[in-house]
Amino acid sequence: MNTILVLTDFSKSAACAAEAGLVLSEKLRTDLLLFNTCVDYATIPSYSGGVWIVDEFSERKNQSKLGLAMLAEGLESLCDQLDPHDRRPGIYWQSEDSDLGLNVAEIIRERAIELVVMGARSETIEDFPTGWDTNSVIKNTTRPILVIPFPTDLKGICKVIFATDFDESDIKAVHFLTKLGKLFNYQIEIIHISGPETHVRTKIIKEEAFKKQIAELKYHGLTYLEVKGEDVVDKLNHIVRDNGCGLLAMLHHQYPFFVRIFKHSQTKKVLSNQKIPLLIFPSKMQ
């Protein structure tokens, strides 16, 4: 049975991510695995340091297990609100005391993980969308990662924007987006961001090959848009704001670029009251 992996730190955005994971489990007919690592690396400068206290560690471990059990119980109660004709997802939880990224990699090797879901790190736009330990998770996963801010209603998403370089790896990402799109009934707008240095002939060849493969999907509600020039930040900013974008999707190698965009001063002003979830596809997605 395929499984959706939800990473939680018991924050408000993580709770929102867990509910989103439940909705996705219902739609995709998967199970749900809640995961928390109880190690707080910020307070452990070294294994020989004075802050490494066994009693504190044991308490964090117990709190982790208690928090996961309570979260699972809360999600179980929400299952009663699901369509009775849909499959009720099995809800499980797991607590570990080691590196989050390595734990995620191990879980993916051992289970058929469909998607990784996690909450955005904080309520401030300066920290969004980097997420708690998001970089570590991205480095160690071969499955898509959905970063959820608070609040998020997946069922209310009408349009998804997917940024593309027309690479071959983008095709798998679009396949995944159309799979979700058929369940959530949203539009997909594919945007190609190109700078003034882009080689025109190369771009045309890649674009034609990309569009040919996408056309074979026969997904209604799919459109294309090219953003080019020196002021791509402002242009993308307006697209996200004005086109009703409910989710932004991108490949892993594009992530640093979009982090810079989200931290751009003008974009902060717009997105401070309009945070949207991010779907990040690893370059070598399985």
C-alpha positions, -999 to +999 in steps of 0.1 A: +000+000+000+013+034-009+018+059+019+019+096+024+046+107+049+038+137+071+067+153+090+056+171+121+071+193+148+036+198+164+035+235+153+004+251+139+015+248+103+025+212+109-010+205+122-023+220+090+001+198+070-012+167+088-048+176+078-037+182+043-020+148+043-052+132+054-071+148+025-045+136+001-046+101+016-083+100+010-080+112-026-050+091-035-063+060-015-031+057+005-022+052+041-008+080+063+025+079+083+031+107+109+068+111+117+087+132+143+123+133+153+127+141+190+163+154+188+166+191+191+200+198+174+198+235+184+204+225+220+230+198+214+264+215+205+282+182+209+278+148+225+303+157+251+287+190+259+270+198+291+235+202+277+233+165+266+213+153+296+197+118+295+166+129+315+159+157+290+164+134+261+140+108+276+114+135+282+116+147+246+112+111+234+081+107+255+067+140+244+073+130+208+054+098+212+026+114+231+023+142+205+022+117+176-004+096+194-026+126+200-022+139+164-031+104+151-062+103+173-073+137+161-069+127+125-088+095+131-118+116+143-116+137+111-119+105+091-155+103+102-161+134+080-147+117+049-169+104+021-181+070+033-176+057-003-139+066-001-113+044+014-106+053+051-068+057+053-048+038+078-030+062+102+003+052+117+031+071+135+068+068+141+093+086+164+130+085+160+160+102+177+183+108+147+188+131+117+155+140+100+169+139+064+185+105+069+153+092+086+132+103+056+156+086+032+153+054+052+115+055+053+114+060+016+136+030+010+115+008+032+080+020+022+061+030-010+060+067-002+038+086-026+045+121-012+062+139+017+042+166+034+055+191+060+046+224+075+063+257+068+088+267+096+071+298+110+045+324+106+069+351+093+075+356+056+113+358+062+113+321+071+088+310+044+093+288+024+125+273+038+106+252+063+119+234+094+148+213+081+134+215+046+168+216+030+179+184+048+147+166+036+150+178+000+186+165-001+176+130+010+143+124-008+134+110-042+097+118-037+079+151-041+077+174-010+047+195-002+054+224+021+023+237+038+019+271+054-009+280+078-037+282+068-041+260+037-072+244+022-061+220-005-097+215-017-099+253-023-070+253-048-082+263-083-049+270-100-014+255-098+017+272-113+045+250-124+079+266-133+098+247-160+130+247-179+116+222-204+139+195-190+131+158-193+127+156-156+099+181-157+077+155-175+075+133-144+066+164-123+037+173-147+025+137-147+022+140-109+005+174-111-021+161-136-027+130-114-036+153-085-054+177-108-078+150-119-087+145-082-088+182-071-100+196-104-075+225-106-060+243-136-023+240-143-003+270-157+031+260-169+055+289-168+089+290-185+113+315-169+141+326-192+167+353-189+180+374-218+210+350-222+188+320-231+197+305-265+166+309-287+171+279-309+178+255-280+148+268-261+125+263-291+136+227-296+132+218-259+099+236-257+085+218-287+096+184-274+082+192-239+048+204-253+045+173-275+048+150-244+025+171-223-002+171-251-003+133-248-016+137-212-048+152-226-053+173-195-079+200-199-072+233-182-035+234-189-019+266-202+015+280-210+032+313-202+067+326-207+083+350-183+115+366-196+137+396-193+155+413-164+125+418-141+113+382-138+109+387-100+083+414-104+066+395-133+063+363-113+052+382-083+022+396-103+014+362-117+012+346-083-009+376-070-032+382-099-038+348-114-053+331-084-024+308-078-031+283-050+001+262-052+035+268-067+054+238-080+091+236-091+121+213-095+147+210-068+174+228-088+150+258-091+144+260-053+173+284-044+161+308-071+125+308-057+137+312-022+154+344-033+122+355-050+101+348-019+126+368+002+125+397-023+113+429-006+084+435-030+073+399-029+073+399+009+048+426+009+024+408-014+028+373+001+028+383+038-010+379+036-011+353+008+012+324+016+008+295-007+020+259-005+050+248-024+054+214-042+091+206-047+101+178-071+135+162-066+157+162-098+159+124-096+123+116-087+114+080-086 
